[in-house]
Amino acid sequence: MKKNNPVIYDTLSRSLQPLLTGEGKTFRMYCCGPTVYGPAHIGNFRTFVLQDVLRRFLESQGVAVTHVRNITDVDDKTIRQSTIEGCSLSKFTSGWTSRFQKDCFALAMRPPSIEPGAVAHIPEQIALIEKLIRSGHAYESEGSVYFRVASFPRYGRLSRLPNRELLTGAGSTDADEYQRETASDFVLWKARKPEDGPNFWESPWGQGRPGWHIECSAMSLRYLGDFFDLHGGGSDLIFPHHENEIAQSEAATGHPFCRLWMHVEHLTVEGRKMSKSLGNLFTLDDARDRGFDPLAIRYVLMAGHYRKPLNFTWESVAAASAAIERLKKFARKLVVWAGETDIFQPHLPFSEEGHDYFAESWVALADDLNTPGAFGGLFGSISRIENNPTPSGRETVRIAAGLAQIMIALGLERLLEAATLLGAQEGQVPETVRAIAERRWQARVAKDWPAADKIRNELAELGWAMQDGRDGYTLKKKPL
């Protein structure tokens, strides 16, 4: 892509703003991660996948990115559920953290540069609270500490909720789970309660634990400094979480918290937000049980613009699977046309090699991370290439380089591995054998094991061995 500055919609200013501020600078982004009290559902992953696309896009342009995504491993939910299950908080949250990380890997997300947990950073949180008390922005009450909202006149700029009432002290709550939409003093440190059990820490105000909001401020300050490029999360975090982060962070530092705010809209099911409380959530395991590759879920989550709600259906996952097969088929053609198997080598940082073939996709990503536009441009480019005369070997290599770059930016490069395996055989395997192998692969995807075994035997009788991989298969002629 030509070196024009990409833009992103900034929630705070309600306008498109340049993503980058200068050449050679590391882009620093903080993303609110999961609360690890159960499996993350597909709706949760929409935010994380789109953040991954943003990071990949920047890195594809040669921009160094420091990506911090936290783990909330102490709050009302984690304490309550670990107590119900009779498990220590650390063992309970480490199990769900591991599950979350495995799901991220299956969805082809790059690991964050740093993935801090709240419990490991309680000293930083206590130090930040002490600073707020000294400056008059916070006060202690019966072992808890609250942020004094009236001391921060700019409170409410991010959420811009109508008819906001700033109630100093009145109506304060100790809960991490806020239900109301009017502002009041919010908790920074929560005094120990019987239901907390052994989950408490010593502090200048007595035994207790941190409030939810202070965790992210302390960790972002620790790893990104007191001013960084972008803070991201789901749109449900705008208020109160991100509003409170701004207040406590800027009250402590005396200057703006971060340059840009990126918020991803909800995934919905029949018009309602996917959530555990509504009983309409699906996990990655649910997708696997239906025979879908996790990459099909990633595709669905990228198929709508991040600033618009996206309605989830299993039909949309089936359509995404078909689109993925279309991409793999095209990649296999490129391998056959080029007559070599190593044409999909990663091209990072971004080069001009093959750029023109997929220019529409890059322009779309640079314009407020327009992923549906990027997919539209990608398939449009593929159709134009296929409808023209078969390119020369050298031109095919350039096309493959361009395809690899845009697939890497979208997190779909894993498809190219399977396409390479299959495409390398296109000119060697008889059409009848390929058709039988495709039937067996579809039976395997559908988990029709008896049919898959029967078709494997058919191949064996024809003298071919079929070896399954994660995303495809290989065929080998058996020795005589």
C-alpha positions in Angstrom: 0.0 0.0 0.0 1.2 3.5 -0.7 2.3 5.3 2.4 -0.8 7.3 3.0 -1.8 7.5 6.7 -4.7 5.1 7.5 -7.6 6.4 9.6 -9.7 4.9 12.4 -12.9 6.2 14.0 -12.1 7.7 17.4 -15.0 7.3 19.9 -13.9 10.3 22.0 -13.8 12.9 19.2 -16.6 11.1 17.2 -14.5 11.5 14.0 -12.0 9.7 11.8 -8.5 10.3 13.0 -5.0 9.3 11.6 -3.8 6.0 13.1 -0.1 6.9 12.9 1.7 9.9 14.2 5.1 9.5 12.6 7.6 7.2 10.9 9.6 4.8 12.9 7.5 5.0 16.0 6.1 2.0 17.9 2.3 1.9 17.9 1.2 1.2 21.5 -2.3 -0.2 22.0 -4.1 -1.5 25.1 -7.1 -3.8 24.7 -9.4 -4.8 27.6 -9.2 -8.6 27.7 -11.6 -11.3 29.1 -12.8 -11.9 32.6 -11.8 -15.5 33.0 -14.7 -17.1 34.9 -15.9 -19.4 32.0 -15.4 -20.0 28.3 -15.3 -16.9 26.1 -18.2 -17.0 23.6 -18.1 -16.1 20.0 -19.5 -12.7 20.7 -16.6 -11.9 23.0 -14.2 -12.9 20.2 -15.5 -10.4 17.8 -13.7 -7.6 19.6 -10.5 -9.5 20.0 -10.5 -10.6 16.3 -11.0 -7.1 15.0 -8.2 -5.8 17.3 -6.0 -8.6 15.8 -6.8 -7.4 12.3 -5.9 -3.8 13.3 -2.6 -5.0 14.6 -1.9 -7.2 11.6 -2.7 -4.4 9.2 -0.3 -2.1 11.0 2.4 -4.7 11.1 1.9 -5.5 7.4 2.8 -1.9 6.8 6.1 -2.3 8.6 4.8 -0.6 11.8 6.1 -2.0 15.1 3.2 -2.7 17.5 3.2 -3.2 21.3 -0.1 -4.9 22.0 -1.2 -5.2 25.6 -4.3 -7.2 26.4 -5.1 -7.8 30.1 -6.7 -10.7 31.9 -9.2 -9.9 34.6 -8.6 -12.6 37.1 -10.1 -11.0 40.2 -13.6 -9.5 40.4 -17.1 -10.4 41.6 -17.6 -13.1 38.9 -14.3 -14.9 39.3 -14.6 -15.0 43.1 -18.2 -16.1 43.1 -17.7 -18.9 40.5 -14.5 -20.2 42.0 -16.2 -20.4 45.4 -19.2 -22.3 43.9 -16.8 -24.8 42.3 -14.7 -25.1 45.5 -11.5 -24.1 43.7 -8.8 -21.6 44.6 -9.1 -18.3 42.6 -5.7 -18.8 41.0 -6.3 -22.3 39.9 -9.8 -21.5 38.7 -8.7 -18.4 36.6 -5.5 -20.0 35.2 -7.7 -22.9 33.8 -10.0 -20.5 32.0 -7.1 -18.3 30.9 -5.5 -21.3 29.2 -8.8 -22.1 27.5 -9.1 -18.5 26.2 -5.5 -18.6 24.9 -6.1 -21.9 23.0 -9.3 -20.5 21.5 -7.3 -17.4 20.4 -4.7 -19.6 18.7 -7.5 -21.6 16.9 -8.9 -18.3 15.6 -5.4 -17.4 14.3 -4.9 -14.4 16.6 -1.4 -13.3 17.2 -0.5 -13.4 21.0 -0.4 -10.0 22.6 3.1 -8.6 23.2 2.2 -8.5 26.9 -0.8 -10.3 28.6 -0.8 -9.0 32.3 -3.1 -10.3 34.9 -4.8 -8.1 37.5 -3.8 -10.1 40.5 -0.1 -9.9 39.6 -0.3 -6.1 39.5 -2.1 -5.3 42.8 0.9 -3.3 44.1 0.7 -1.0 41.1 -3.0 -0.5 41.7 -2.5 0.3 45.4 0.2 2.9 44.4 -2.1 4.5 41.9 -5.0 4.7 44.4 -2.6 6.3 47.0 -1.7 9.0 44.4 -5.4 9.7 43.8 -6.1 10.1 47.5 -3.1 12.5 48.0 -4.4 14.7 45.1 -8.0 14.8 46.5 -9.5 12.8 43.7 -10.3 9.8 45.9 -11.3 9.2 49.5 -11.5 6.2 52.0 -14.8 5.2 53.6 -15.1 2.1 55.9 -12.1 0.3 54.3 -13.1 1.0 50.7 -11.8 3.8 48.5 -13.9 5.7 46.0 -13.1 8.1 43.2 -14.6 11.5 43.7 -16.3 12.1 40.3 -17.0 15.8 41.1 -13.3 16.4 41.3 -12.9 15.6 37.6 -15.0 18.1 35.5 -14.3 16.4 32.2 -16.1 13.2 33.4 -18.6 12.0 30.7 -16.8 13.1 27.6 -16.4 9.6 26.2 -19.9 8.2 26.8 -21.9 11.5 26.4 -24.8 9.9 28.1 -27.8 12.4 28.4 -29.0 13.8 31.7 -25.9 12.7 33.6 -26.1 13.4 37.3 -22.9 13.6 39.3 -23.7 12.4 42.7 -20.8 13.0 45.1 -20.8 10.1 47.6 -24.5 9.4 47.3 -25.5 6.1 45.7 -22.0 4.7 45.7 -21.8 1.0 45.0 -19.2 -1.7 45.8 -20.3 -3.9 42.9 -18.2 -4.5 39.8 -21.4 -5.1 37.9 -23.0 -1.7 37.2 -26.6 -1.6 36.1 -27.5 2.1 36.1 -26.5 4.7 33.5 -26.1 7.8 35.8 -22.6 8.6 37.1 -21.6 8.5 40.8 -18.5 8.0 42.8 -17.0 4.6 41.9 -15.0 2.1 43.8 -11.2 1.9 43.5 -10.6 -0.5 46.5 -13.2 -2.8 48.0 -13.1 -3.6 51.7 -13.1 -7.3 52.5 -16.4 -9.0 52.8 -17.3 -12.5 54.2 -18.2 -13.8 50.7 -14.8 -12.9 49.4 -13.4 -15.8 51.4 -9.6 -16.0 51.2 -9.5 -13.7 48.2 -8.1 -10.5 49.8 -4.9 -8.5 49.9 -3.4 -6.1 52.5 -3.6 -2.4 51.8 -3.2 0.9 53.6 -7.0 0.9 54.1 -7.2 -2.7 55.4 -7.8 -6.0 53.8 -9.6 -6.0 50.5 -9.2 -6.2 46.7 -9.1 -3.8 43.8 -12.2 -2.5 41.9 -12.5 -3.5 38.3 -11.7 -0.1 36.7 -8.4 0.6 38.5 -6.9 -2.6 37.2 -6.7 -1.5 33.5 -5.3 2.0 34.4 -2.5 0.5 36.5 -1.5 -2.1 33.9 -1.6 0.3 30.9 0.5 2.8 32.9 2.9 0.0 33.8 3.5 -1.3 30.2 2.6 1.6 27.9 3.4 4.7 29.9 1.0 7.5 30.8 0.1 8.3 27.2 -0.3 5.8 24.4 -1.8 5.5 20.9 -5.0 3.5 21.2 -7.3 1.9 23.7 -9.8 -0.7 22.5 -12.7 -2.8 23.7 -16.3 -3.7 23.1 -18.9 -0.8 22.9 -20.4 -2.0 26.2 -17.2 -0.9 28.0 -17.6 2.8 27.0 -19.6 3.4 30.2 -18.7 2.9 32.9 -15.4 1.1 32.5 -13.6 3.3 29.9 -15.2 6.5 31.3 -13.8 5.6 34.7 -10.4 4.7 33.3 -10.1 8.1 31.8 -11.1 9.9 35.0 -8.7 8.0 37.3 -5.8 7.9 34.8 -6.0 11.6 33.8 -6.5 12.7 37.4 -3.3 10.9 38.3 -1.2 12.1 35.4 -2.7 15.5 34.7 -2.8 15.0 31.0 -4.8 12.9 28.3 -4.8 9.2 28.8 -4.5 8.0 25.2 -4.8 9.4 21.7 -7.5 7.2 20.1 -10.5 5.1 21.4 -11.7 2.1 19.2 -14.9 0.3 20.2 -16.3 -2.8 18.5 -20.1 -3.3 18.4 -21.9 -6.4 19.7 -22.5 -9.7 18.0 -26.2 -10.3 18.2 -28.4 -13.4 17.9 -31.9 -12.6 16.6 -31.3 -8.9 17.4 -30.1 -9.4 21.0 -26.6 -9.2 22.4 -25.0 -12.6 22.7 -24.4 -13.2 26.4 -24.5 -15.8 29.1 -27.3 -14.1 31.0 -29.6 -14.3 28.0 -28.7 -17.9 27.3 -28.0 -17.4 23.7 -24.2 -17.7 23.6 -22.1 -20.1 21.5 -18.5 -21.1 22.0 -15.8 -22.2 19.6 -16.5 -25.8 20.7 -20.1 -25.4 19.6 -18.8 -24.5 16.1 -16.4 -27.4 16.1 -19.3 -29.8 17.2 -21.2 -28.6 14.1 -18.2 -29.4 11.9 -17.0 -25.9 11.3 -13.3 -24.8 11.1 -12.6 -22.0 13.6 -11.4 -20.0 10.6 -15.0 -19.9 9.4 -15.9 -18.2 12.7 -13.0 -15.7 12.3 -14.3 -15.0 8.8 -17.8 -14.3 10.1 -16.5 -12.0 12.8 -14.6 -10.0 10.2 -17.5 -10.0 7.6 -19.3 -6.9 9.1 -17.8 -3.5 9.9 -16.6 -3.3 13.4 -18.8 -0.2 14.2 -22.0 -1.9 13.3 -23.8 -4.7 15.1 -23.4 -8.1 13.4 -26.1 -10.7 13.6 -24.8 -14.3 14.0 -26.5 -17.3 12.4 -25.2 -20.8 11.6 -26.1 -20.1 8.0 -23.6 -17.2 8.0 -20.9 -19.6 9.3 -21.8 -22.0 6.4 -21.5 -19.1 4.0 -18.1 -18.2 5.5 -17.0 -21.8 5.0 -17.9 -21.6 1.3 -16.0 -18.4 1.0 -13.0 -20.0 2.6 -13.2 -22.9 0.1 -13.3 -20.3 -2.7 -10.1 -18.7 -1.4 -8.4 -22.1 -1.1 -9.4 -23.1 -4.6 -7.9 -19.9 -6.0 -4.7 -20.4 -4.1 -4.5 -23.9 -5.4 -4.8 -22.6 -9.0 -1.9 -20.2 -8.4 0.3 -23.1 -7.3 -0.6 -25.0 -10.4 -0.1 -22.0 -12.7 3.2 -21.2 -11.2 4.4 -24.8 -11.2 6.1 -24.4 -7.8 4.9 -24.8 -4.2 6.7 -22.1 -2.3 5.0 -19.1 -3.8 3.1 -18.1 -0.6 6.1 -17.1 1.4 5.3 -14.3 3.9 6.1 -10.8 2.7 6.6 -8.6 5.7 7.0 -5.7 6.0 4.7 -4.7 3.2 6.3 -4.6 -0.2 4.9 -3.4 -3.5 5.2 -7.0 -4.9 1.7 -7.9 -6.1 0.1 -4.9 -4.5 -1.8 -3.7 -7.6 -3.8 -7.0 -7.8 -5.4 -6.4 -4.4 -5.2 -2.7 -4.1 -9.0 -2.3 -3.3 -8.6 -4.5 -0.2 -5.7 -2.4 1.2 -7.6 0.8 0.6 -10.6 -0.6 2.5 -8.5 -1.6 5.5 -6.8 1.8 5.6 -10.3 3.4 5.7 -11.5 2.7 9.2 -10.6 -1.0 9.1 -13.3 -1.7 6.6 -13.1 -5.5 6.6 -16.2 -6.2 4.5 -14.8 -3.8 1.9 -11.5 -5.7 2.0 -13.3 -9.0 1.4 -15.3 -7.4 -1.4 -12.1 -6.1 -3.0 -10.4 -9.5 -2.5 -13.1 -11.6 -4.3 -13.4 -8.9 -7.0 -9.7 -9.2 -7.7 -9.9 -13.0 -7.8 -12.7 -12.9 -10.3 -10.8 -10.5 -12.6 -7.7 -12.6 -12.4 -9.6 -15.8 -13.2 -11.6 -14.2 -16.0 -8.4 -13.1 -17.9 -6.0 -15.4 -19.7 -3.9 -17.6 -17.4 -1.0 -15.4 -16.2 2.7 -16.3 -16.9 4.7 -18.1 -14.2 6.4 -14.8 -13.1 3.1 -12.9 -13.0 1.5 -15.8 -11.0 4.3 -15.5 -8.4 3.6 -11.8 -8.1 -0.1 -12.4 -7.7 0.7 -15.1 -5.0 2.9 -12.6 -3.1 0.0 -10.1 -3.1 -2.5 -12.7 -2.0 -0.2 -13.8 0.8 0.1 -10.3 2.1 -3.6 -9.6 2.2 -4.4 -13.0 3.7 -1.8 -12.4 6.5 -3.4 -9.0 7.2 -6.8 -10.7 7.6 -5.4 -13.6 9.6 -6.2 -16.2 7.0 -2.7 -17.3 5.9 -3.3 -20.7 7.3 -5.5 -21.4 4.3 -2.5 -21.0 2.1 -0.7 -23.9 3.8 -3.6 -26.3 2.9 -3.8 -24.8 -0.6 -0.1 -25.4 -1.2 -0.4 -29.1 -0.2 -3.4 -29.7 -2.4 -2.3 -27.4 -5.3 1.0 -29.2 -5.6 -0.9 -32.4 -6.6 -3.3 -30.9 -9.1 -1.2 -31.9 -12.1 -0.2 -35.3 -10.7 -3.4 -36.8 -9.3 -6.0 -38.2 -11.7 -9.3 -36.3 -11.6 -11.2 -39.4 -10.5 -8.9 -39.8 -7.5 -9.2 -36.2 -6.6 -13.0 -36.4 -6.7 -13.0 -39.4 -4.4 -10.5 -37.7 -2.0 -12.8 -34.6 -1.9 -15.8 -36.8 -1.0 -13.8 -38.3 1.8 -12.7 -35.0 3.1 -16.2 -33.6 3.2 -17.3 -36.8 5.0 -14.5 -36.2 7.6 -15.5 -32.5 8.0 -19.1 -33.7 8.7 -17.7 -36.3 11.2 -19.3 -39.1 9.1 -16.5 -41.5 10.1 -18.0 -44.7 8.6 -18.3 -43.0 5.2 -14.9 -41.5 5.5 -13.4 -45.0 6.3 -15.2 -46.5 3.4 -14.0 -43.9 0.9 -10.4 -44.2 2.2 -10.6 -47.9 1.3 -11.8 -47.0 -2.2 -8.7 -44.8 -2.5 -6.5 -47.6 -1.2 -7.8 -50.0 -3.8 -6.9 -47.4 -6.5 -3.3 -47.3 -5.1 -3.5 -44.0 -3.3 -3.0 -43.1 0.4 -4.7 -40.1 1.9 -3.1 -38.3 4.9 -5.3 -35.8 6.8 -3.9 -32.5 8.0 -5.4 -29.8 10.2 -6.8 -27.8 7.2 -6.5 -30.2 4.3 -5.1 -33.5 3.1 -2.3 -35.0 1.0 -2.5 -37.8 -1.5 0.4 -40.1 -2.2 0.8 -42.9 -4.7 1.4 -46.2 -3.0 4.5 -48.0 -4.2 3.9 -51.1 -6.4 
